[in-house]
Amino acid sequence: MILHICPAADWTGETYRAASLDTLGFVHCSDPGTTALPANALYAGRTDLVLLEIDPARLGVPVRWEEGSPPHPAGVWFPHVYGAIRPEAVVAVHPFPPQPDGMFRLPEALANR
């Protein structure tokens, strides 16, 4: 399973193209252990986000584990999806609200697996 953070309004249940697909050639994703890193660095306090839970085997496009863009100071690698995300690859959509302090934590539905 990999995860993608996006505004709830951007997920329509149809093929999804993040802006980074056009600018960088891939869609940024994370795994359950690293999701809070980009969420807290880029989206602190935002209340309009969801997590797309993606089955990489259903994507039909390459997924490569690579350094972040920009690279994470701790050398963490992230999954990058080299193509649009097909709706059949999204196995669940999870609300992704921040904690009261504005920071993010993996939703319990995903953390308890």
Secondary structure, DSSP 8 states (H G I E B T S, - for coil): -EEEEEEGGG--SS-B--HHHHHTSSEE-B-TTTTHHHHHHH-TT--SEEEEEE-GGGT-S-EEEEE-SS--TT--EEEEESS-B-GGGEEEEEE----TTS-----HHHHT-
